[in-house]
Amino acid sequence: MFQFTLKRLLQKAKDGEARAREELIVKHRDYIARVSSRICKRFLNWENDDELSIALLAFNEAINSYDFNQNASFSSFAYTVMQRRLTDYFRRNPAKYELLLAASPDQAENNMLLLLEQQSHNSYQEGLQQERMAATIELFQQHLSKYSITLEDLVQCSPKHRDSREKLFQVAMTILHNEDLLGCLRNTRKLPAKELIDITGLSTRVLEKGRKYIIATVLLFTEPDLLALQRFTKPFSPETER
């Protein structure tokens, strides 16, 4: 997973952090090359083609001028800026412009360019998904820390058997559907053990052993910013464990 989300990297770069800007450029290097090749209607390489230098400068410009409040994604905005700067470059260089106008790639090459552009887009989207998941996990860690729980704790204490998971999951659901229990957990940062023993019939030992797992599950179902992680909490069905 990426260390920072795209938004955080962009903000750091806009604030003048050189390392963040460099990381953004490195992560988008293939994207810049493929988009530029598509715009120029031919394959470009970093060693020989000035167009890529123009596109790189345009991408750098896009970092500076991107507005987080606009509807367009950063990739779409960067594409537009690169296209504009490359168009300006061709207009200032008549010989290059004539080559662009004359360019008529055969169907095979054109299909390859389309494929490369699609691969670039898919790769970019996968990167965004990874960044979003990394950001969600970071938020999860922040929520857990309020209860003195770490992700490492969850790895160590998560029940290994389906029956145990189902019992603890049902305890979490009991808390979720009881405002008094949920309020008690949030106010004290502790499980309302006595009430849960009366309601569920489970022992103090079972509840204490599963305390961190129960709290983590409750958090995942009550905090809107953790929605993407809910699928990791549901007990496995018999079919999924075959």
Residue frames as qw, qx, qy, qz and C-alpha x, y, z in Angstrom:
[[0.000, 0.887, 0.461, 0.000, 0.00, 0.00, 0.00],
 [0.326, 0.651, -0.062, 0.683, 1.08, 3.56, -0.63],
 [0.390, -0.153, -0.547, 0.725, 2.47, 5.32, 2.38],
 [0.127, 0.332, 0.267, -0.896, 0.25, 8.36, 1.91],
 [0.466, 0.640, 0.603, -0.097, -3.06, 8.96, 0.27],
 [0.445, 0.465, 0.356, 0.677, -3.04, 10.87, -3.01],
 [0.131, -0.913, -0.241, -0.300, -4.73, 13.83, -1.37],
 [0.604, -0.750, 0.074, 0.260, -2.14, 14.00, 1.39],
 [0.678, -0.043, 0.332, 0.654, 0.72, 13.72, -1.07],
 [0.266, 0.682, 0.361, 0.578, -0.77, 16.46, -3.21],
 [0.312, -0.932, -0.142, -0.119, -1.26, 18.72, -0.22],
 [0.687, -0.551, 0.182, 0.438, 2.29, 18.17, 0.99],
 [0.581, 0.215, 0.383, 0.685, 3.67, 18.84, -2.50],
 [0.071, 0.823, 0.320, 0.463, 1.60, 22.01, -2.81],
 [0.485, -0.873, -0.026, 0.046, 2.96, 23.09, 0.58],
 [0.210, 0.864, -0.455, 0.059, 6.50, 22.80, -0.77],
 [0.708, -0.411, 0.574, -0.004, 7.59, 19.37, 0.43],
 [0.326, 0.590, -0.626, -0.391, 10.01, 18.20, -2.26],
 [0.152, -0.154, 0.976, -0.024, 9.92, 14.53, -1.24],
 [0.504, 0.427, 0.637, -0.396, 6.13, 14.38, -1.63],
 [0.496, 0.703, -0.154, -0.486, 6.35, 15.98, -5.07],
 [0.139, 0.491, -0.829, -0.228, 9.04, 13.53, -6.13],
 [0.323, 0.064, 0.926, -0.187, 6.95, 10.59, -4.90],
 [0.558, 0.578, 0.340, -0.488, 3.95, 11.84, -6.86],
 [0.415, 0.684, -0.439, -0.410, 6.00, 12.12, -10.04],
 [0.039, -0.325, 0.942, 0.068, 7.56, 8.67, -9.59],
 [0.439, 0.244, 0.807, -0.312, 4.16, 7.07, -9.01],
 [0.551, 0.695, 0.290, -0.359, 2.77, 8.75, -12.15],
 [0.139, -0.548, 0.601, 0.564, 5.78, 8.36, -14.44],
 [0.257, 0.151, 0.896, 0.329, 4.18, 5.59, -16.52],
 [0.229, 0.749, 0.581, -0.220, 0.91, 7.50, -16.60],
 [0.046, 0.804, -0.154, -0.572, 2.68, 10.60, -17.95],
 [0.155, -0.331, 0.767, 0.527, 4.46, 8.58, -20.65],
 [0.250, 0.341, 0.891, 0.167, 1.36, 6.74, -21.79],
 [0.198, 0.824, 0.411, -0.337, -0.87, 9.80, -21.86],
 [0.014, -0.729, 0.338, 0.595, 1.80, 11.74, -23.77],
 [0.224, -0.103, 0.863, 0.441, 2.20, 8.92, -26.29],
 [0.264, 0.589, 0.764, -0.024, -1.52, 8.94, -26.84],
 [0.120, 0.872, 0.148, -0.450, -1.65, 12.70, -27.34],
 [0.026, -0.669, 0.526, 0.524, 1.35, 12.64, -29.69],
 [0.869, 0.374, 0.005, -0.323, 0.03, 9.62, -31.60],
 [0.710, 0.447, -0.519, 0.163, 3.31, 7.74, -31.29],
 [0.836, -0.413, -0.254, 0.258, 5.40, 5.93, -28.73],
 [0.062, 0.884, -0.287, 0.363, 7.64, 8.20, -26.67],
 [0.835, -0.220, -0.349, 0.364, 10.64, 7.37, -24.51],
 [0.392, -0.892, -0.077, 0.212, 12.29, 9.43, -21.81],
 [0.636, -0.327, 0.304, 0.629, 15.75, 9.39, -23.38],
 [0.369, 0.115, 0.528, 0.756, 14.90, 10.84, -26.78],
 [0.004, 0.653, 0.595, 0.468, 11.61, 12.75, -26.81],
 [0.073, 0.155, -0.239, 0.956, 11.27, 16.37, -25.70],
 [0.503, -0.419, -0.388, -0.648, 7.51, 15.89, -25.51],
 [0.707, -0.399, -0.564, 0.149, 7.92, 13.89, -22.32],
 [0.373, -0.080, -0.323, 0.866, 9.88, 16.71, -20.73],
 [0.240, -0.266, -0.164, -0.919, 7.04, 19.07, -21.64],
 [0.669, -0.405, -0.520, -0.343, 4.49, 16.64, -20.21],
 [0.624, -0.254, -0.548, 0.495, 6.52, 16.26, -17.01],
 [0.118, 0.043, -0.176, 0.976, 6.61, 20.04, -16.54],
 [0.456, -0.314, -0.339, -0.761, 2.87, 20.13, -17.19],
 [0.698, -0.374, -0.610, 0.013, 2.28, 17.42, -14.59],
 [0.437, -0.153, -0.424, 0.779, 4.33, 19.44, -12.13],
 [0.150, -0.171, -0.074, -0.971, 2.20, 22.46, -12.98],
 [0.594, -0.377, -0.547, -0.454, -0.94, 20.40, -12.40],
 [0.577, -0.304, -0.621, 0.434, 0.25, 19.59, -8.88],
 [0.190, -0.085, -0.239, 0.948, 0.58, 23.29, -8.12],
 [0.291, -0.045, -0.164, -0.941, -2.74, 24.37, -9.62],
 [0.393, -0.303, -0.840, -0.221, -5.04, 21.48, -8.74],
 [0.375, -0.314, 0.248, -0.836, -8.03, 22.54, -6.65],
 [0.009, 0.043, 0.973, -0.228, -9.36, 19.89, -4.28],
 [0.376, 0.383, 0.501, -0.679, -12.82, 21.43, -4.49],
 [0.450, 0.369, -0.429, -0.691, -13.24, 20.92, -8.22],
 [0.897, 0.074, 0.207, -0.383, -15.24, 18.01, -9.57],
 [0.757, 0.505, -0.414, -0.013, -12.49, 16.60, -11.79],
 [0.902, -0.362, 0.047, 0.230, -10.12, 13.98, -10.39],
 [0.278, -0.775, 0.388, 0.414, -6.44, 14.83, -10.26],
 [0.548, -0.027, 0.712, 0.439, -5.65, 12.38, -13.07],
 [0.384, 0.726, 0.532, 0.206, -8.22, 14.02, -15.36],
 [0.052, -0.980, 0.006, 0.191, -6.97, 17.48, -14.46],
 [0.444, -0.556, 0.540, 0.450, -3.33, 16.48, -15.07],
 [0.558, 0.309, 0.677, 0.368, -4.30, 14.97, -18.43],
 [0.253, 0.906, 0.333, 0.065, -5.91, 18.27, -19.49],
 [0.212, -0.902, 0.244, 0.287, -2.88, 20.32, -18.44],
 [0.536, -0.277, 0.660, 0.447, -0.49, 17.98, -20.28],
 [0.498, 0.548, 0.612, 0.279, -2.63, 18.09, -23.39],
 [0.111, 0.982, 0.139, -0.060, -2.70, 21.90, -23.35],
 [0.320, -0.783, 0.411, 0.341, 1.03, 22.27, -22.83],
 [0.569, -0.033, 0.703, 0.425, 1.86, 19.74, -25.53],
 [0.408, 0.758, 0.481, 0.168, -0.50, 21.54, -27.92],
 [0.056, -0.976, 0.099, 0.185, 1.27, 24.83, -27.13],
 [0.511, -0.488, 0.582, 0.403, 4.61, 23.12, -27.74],
 [0.570, 0.316, 0.665, 0.366, 3.54, 21.88, -31.17],
 [0.258, 0.915, 0.304, 0.064, 2.25, 25.30, -32.16],
 [0.202, -0.903, 0.291, 0.245, 5.57, 26.89, -31.24],
 [0.334, -0.403, 0.766, 0.372, 7.43, 24.24, -33.23],
 [0.656, 0.444, -0.135, -0.595, 5.95, 24.07, -36.75],
 [0.398, 0.371, -0.820, -0.177, 8.04, 21.07, -37.78],
 [0.080, 0.006, 0.925, -0.371, 6.81, 19.06, -34.82],
 [0.505, 0.339, 0.370, -0.702, 3.26, 20.22, -35.47],
 [0.591, 0.424, -0.452, -0.517, 3.42, 19.04, -39.07],
 [0.246, 0.197, -0.948, 0.043, 4.59, 15.63, -37.90],
 [0.275, 0.165, 0.752, -0.575, 1.70, 15.48, -35.48],
 [0.591, 0.425, 0.061, -0.683, -0.81, 16.38, -38.18],
 [0.543, 0.425, -0.637, -0.344, 0.71, 13.86, -40.55],
 [0.137, -0.218, 0.932, -0.255, 0.76, 11.11, -37.96],
 [0.786, 0.029, -0.152, -0.599, -1.63, 8.38, -38.88],
 [0.267, -0.349, 0.888, -0.133, -0.79, 5.24, -36.92],
 [0.468, -0.017, -0.778, -0.420, -1.99, 1.99, -38.42],
 [0.722, -0.441, -0.233, -0.479, -4.76, 0.10, -36.66],
 [0.830, -0.155, -0.456, 0.281, -2.41, -2.18, -34.77],
 [0.372, 0.147, -0.345, 0.849, -0.40, 0.70, -33.35],
 [0.339, -0.416, -0.039, -0.843, -3.53, 2.67, -32.58],
 [0.816, -0.381, -0.368, -0.231, -4.99, -0.30, -30.73],
 [0.706, -0.057, -0.450, 0.545, -1.76, -0.63, -28.77],
 [0.079, 0.301, -0.203, 0.928, -1.90, 3.04, -27.77],
 [0.603, -0.431, -0.180, -0.647, -5.49, 2.59, -26.62],
 [0.857, -0.250, -0.442, 0.085, -4.49, -0.48, -24.63],
 [0.513, 0.095, -0.396, 0.755, -1.60, 1.33, -22.99],
 [0.196, -0.383, 0.078, -0.899, -3.86, 4.23, -22.06],
 [0.767, -0.397, -0.279, -0.420, -6.42, 1.85, -20.56],
 [0.797, -0.119, -0.463, 0.370, -3.71, 0.01, -18.64],
 [0.251, 0.252, -0.300, 0.885, -2.45, 3.33, -17.33],
 [0.468, -0.422, -0.054, -0.775, -5.94, 4.31, -16.23],
 [0.861, -0.304, -0.383, -0.139, -6.53, 0.93, -14.57],
 [0.660, 0.030, -0.450, 0.601, -3.18, 1.12, -12.80],
 [0.008, -0.346, 0.200, -0.917, -3.99, 4.61, -11.57],
 [0.663, -0.412, -0.171, -0.601, -7.40, 3.53, -10.28],
 [0.855, -0.194, -0.451, 0.165, -5.85, 0.54, -8.49],
 [0.422, 0.175, -0.388, 0.801, -3.40, 2.91, -6.88],
 [0.319, -0.412, 0.047, -0.852, -6.25, 5.13, -5.71],
 [0.825, -0.353, -0.324, -0.299, -8.03, 2.14, -4.19],
 [0.752, -0.055, -0.458, 0.472, -4.88, 1.13, -2.35],
 [0.161, 0.284, -0.268, 0.906, -4.43, 4.66, -1.08],
 [0.551, -0.436, -0.111, -0.703, -8.03, 4.84, 0.11],
 [0.875, -0.282, -0.395, -0.011, -7.64, 1.52, 1.93],
 [0.573, 0.096, -0.413, 0.701, -4.39, 2.72, 3.52],
 [0.132, -0.374, 0.137, -0.908, -6.15, 5.88, 4.69],
 [0.740, -0.398, -0.256, -0.478, -9.06, 3.84, 6.09],
 [0.827, -0.157, -0.453, 0.293, -6.69, 1.57, 8.01],
 [0.312, 0.232, -0.333, 0.859, -4.93, 4.62, 9.41],
 [0.435, -0.415, -0.008, -0.799, -8.29, 5.96, 10.61],
 [0.857, -0.287, -0.404, -0.145, -9.07, 2.56, 12.10],
 [0.640, 0.030, -0.475, 0.603, -5.82, 2.72, 14.07],
 [0.025, -0.329, 0.212, -0.920, -6.80, 6.14, 15.38],
 [0.685, -0.390, -0.170, -0.592, -10.20, 4.90, 16.54],
 [0.865, -0.160, -0.459, 0.126, -8.66, 1.81, 18.15],
 [0.430, 0.256, -0.445, 0.743, -6.07, 3.88, 20.01],
 [0.382, -0.482, 0.099, -0.782, -8.88, 5.54, 21.99],
 [0.898, -0.326, -0.028, -0.294, -9.49, 2.11, 23.51],
 [0.324, -0.671, 0.666, 0.024, -5.78, 1.34, 23.93],
 [0.861, 0.165, 0.479, 0.037, -5.93, -1.26, 21.15],
 [0.016, 0.605, -0.560, -0.565, -3.47, -1.66, 18.27],
 [0.777, 0.367, -0.325, -0.395, -3.75, -3.53, 14.99],
 [0.333, 0.367, -0.854, 0.160, -1.09, -5.91, 16.29],
 [0.371, -0.073, 0.711, -0.592, -3.37, -6.66, 19.24],
 [0.766, 0.274, 0.087, -0.575, -6.18, -7.60, 16.86],
 [0.620, 0.429, -0.639, -0.155, -3.96, -9.97, 14.91],
 [0.147, 0.266, -0.881, 0.362, -2.96, -11.74, 18.10],
 [0.313, 0.075, 0.706, -0.631, -6.38, -11.88, 19.76],
 [0.624, 0.190, -0.266, -0.710, -8.73, -12.50, 16.83],
 [0.763, -0.092, 0.585, -0.259, -10.49, -15.86, 17.31],
 [0.001, -0.357, 0.823, 0.442, -9.28, -18.60, 15.02],
 [0.127, 0.243, 0.960, 0.063, -12.40, -20.77, 15.05],
 [0.170, -0.380, -0.515, -0.749, -15.68, -19.97, 13.33],
 [0.470, -0.625, -0.622, -0.023, -17.84, -20.66, 16.40],
 [0.443, -0.474, -0.274, 0.710, -15.78, -18.28, 18.53],
 [0.116, 0.033, 0.269, 0.956, -15.94, -15.57, 15.88],
 [0.285, -0.497, -0.619, -0.537, -19.70, -15.94, 15.57],
 [0.483, -0.629, -0.545, 0.271, -20.20, -15.66, 19.35],
 [0.348, -0.402, -0.091, 0.842, -18.08, -12.51, 19.60],
 [0.011, 0.197, 0.468, 0.861, -19.66, -11.05, 16.48],
 [0.353, -0.616, -0.645, -0.283, -23.11, -11.54, 18.05],
 [0.443, -0.581, -0.372, 0.573, -21.91, -9.78, 21.21],
 [0.203, -0.149, 0.187, 0.950, -20.85, -6.82, 19.07],
 [0.181, -0.388, -0.607, -0.670, -24.25, -6.82, 17.34],
 [0.416, -0.641, -0.626, 0.158, -25.93, -6.88, 20.75],
 [0.326, -0.471, -0.150, 0.806, -24.05, -3.71, 21.71],
 [0.080, 0.061, 0.437, 0.894, -24.84, -2.08, 18.38],
 [0.312, -0.464, -0.629, -0.541, -28.57, -2.60, 18.83],
 [0.502, -0.682, -0.488, 0.209, -28.68, -1.44, 22.42],
 [0.161, 0.840, -0.033, 0.517, -28.25, 2.32, 22.89],
 [0.584, -0.781, 0.174, -0.139, -27.46, 1.99, 26.59],
 [0.890, -0.197, 0.243, 0.333, -24.71, -0.58, 26.01],
 [0.607, 0.537, 0.147, 0.567, -23.29, 1.41, 23.11],
 [0.100, -0.906, 0.053, -0.408, -23.33, 4.62, 25.16],
 [0.749, -0.629, 0.202, 0.050, -21.60, 2.86, 28.05],
 [0.851, 0.087, 0.210, 0.473, -18.86, 1.55, 25.76],
 [0.396, 0.700, 0.091, 0.588, -18.26, 4.97, 24.25],
 [0.296, -0.884, 0.075, -0.354, -18.26, 6.80, 27.57],
 [0.721, -0.612, 0.325, 0.000, -16.14, 4.41, 29.60],
 [0.399, 0.639, -0.641, -0.148, -14.04, 2.87, 26.76],
 [0.173, -0.223, 0.940, -0.194, -14.78, -0.48, 28.41],
 [0.398, -0.207, -0.798, -0.402, -17.14, -3.35, 27.68],
 [0.573, -0.345, 0.238, -0.704, -20.30, -3.32, 29.83],
 [0.259, 0.207, -0.943, 0.014, -19.37, -6.83, 30.96],
 [0.253, 0.122, 0.794, -0.540, -22.03, -7.36, 33.63],
 [0.595, 0.419, 0.142, -0.671, -24.90, -6.43, 31.30],
 [0.528, 0.443, -0.617, -0.380, -23.45, -8.53, 28.48],
 [0.037, 0.134, -0.971, 0.196, -23.12, -11.56, 30.74],
 [0.423, 0.278, 0.623, -0.597, -26.79, -11.25, 31.65],
 [0.608, 0.526, -0.067, -0.592, -27.90, -10.82, 28.04],
 [0.567, 0.501, -0.606, -0.247, -25.64, -13.28, 26.23],
 [0.949, -0.279, 0.072, -0.127, -24.97, -15.87, 28.92],
 [0.728, 0.454, -0.361, 0.366, -21.26, -15.82, 28.09],
 [0.729, -0.504, -0.244, 0.393, -18.68, -15.98, 30.85],
 [0.165, -0.947, 0.140, 0.238, -16.47, -13.17, 32.04],
 [0.571, -0.369, 0.575, 0.455, -13.45, -15.08, 30.73],
 [0.528, 0.443, 0.609, 0.393, -14.88, -15.31, 27.19],
 [0.138, 0.958, 0.242, 0.072, -15.83, -11.64, 27.12],
 [0.338, -0.842, 0.288, 0.306, -12.47, -10.51, 28.43],
 [0.607, -0.141, 0.624, 0.472, -10.59, -12.71, 25.98],
 [0.396, 0.511, 0.600, 0.472, -12.65, -11.34, 23.09],
 [0.097, -0.801, -0.285, 0.518, -12.83, -7.76, 24.36],
 [0.131, -0.508, 0.371, 0.766, -10.58, -6.21, 21.71],
 [0.112, 0.163, 0.831, 0.520, -12.22, -8.10, 18.87],
 [0.009, 0.704, 0.704, -0.094, -15.69, -7.05, 20.06],
 [0.092, -0.777, -0.098, 0.615, -14.74, -3.40, 20.41],
 [0.158, -0.300, 0.580, 0.741, -13.05, -3.37, 17.01],
 [0.094, 0.384, 0.849, 0.351, -16.16, -4.86, 15.41],
 [0.027, -0.803, -0.511, 0.304, -18.40, -2.28, 17.04],
 [0.139, -0.637, 0.184, 0.735, -16.16, 0.51, 15.77],
 [0.157, -0.057, 0.739, 0.653, -16.27, -0.81, 12.22],
 [0.015, -0.540, -0.795, -0.277, -20.08, -0.76, 12.27],
 [0.158, -0.843, -0.422, 0.295, -20.53, 2.61, 13.97],
 [0.208, -0.643, 0.221, 0.703, -17.86, 4.79, 12.36],
 [0.664, 0.691, 0.182, -0.219, -18.89, 5.86, 8.81],
 [0.250, 0.819, -0.488, -0.168, -15.29, 6.37, 7.70],
 [0.291, -0.380, 0.878, 0.009, -14.53, 2.67, 8.31],
 [0.806, 0.293, 0.165, -0.487, -17.22, 1.30, 6.00],
 [0.621, 0.548, -0.532, -0.178, -14.69, -0.29, 3.62],
 [0.107, 0.388, -0.877, 0.262, -13.40, -2.58, 6.39],
 [0.703, -0.128, 0.342, -0.611, -16.72, -4.04, 7.46],
 [0.877, 0.245, -0.319, -0.262, -16.40, -7.00, 5.12],
 [0.441, 0.390, -0.747, 0.308, -13.42, -8.24, 7.15],
 [0.271, -0.274, 0.625, -0.679, -15.49, -8.59, 10.34],
 [0.813, -0.026, -0.038, -0.580, -18.39, -10.80, 9.34],
 [0.638, -0.282, 0.714, -0.066, -18.15, -14.42, 10.46],
 [0.189, 0.297, -0.799, -0.487, -17.24, -16.88, 7.74],
 [0.859, 0.058, 0.044, -0.507, -19.97, -19.13, 6.44],
 [0.816, -0.185, 0.542, 0.077, -19.23, -22.86, 6.22],
 [0.774, 0.583, 0.190, 0.156, -18.80, -22.49, 2.46],
 [0.225, 0.917, -0.280, 0.173, -16.05, -19.89, 2.81],
 [0.407, -0.667, 0.615, -0.108, -14.02, -22.13, 5.09],
 [0.952, 0.128, 0.277, -0.007, -14.00, -25.16, 2.87]]
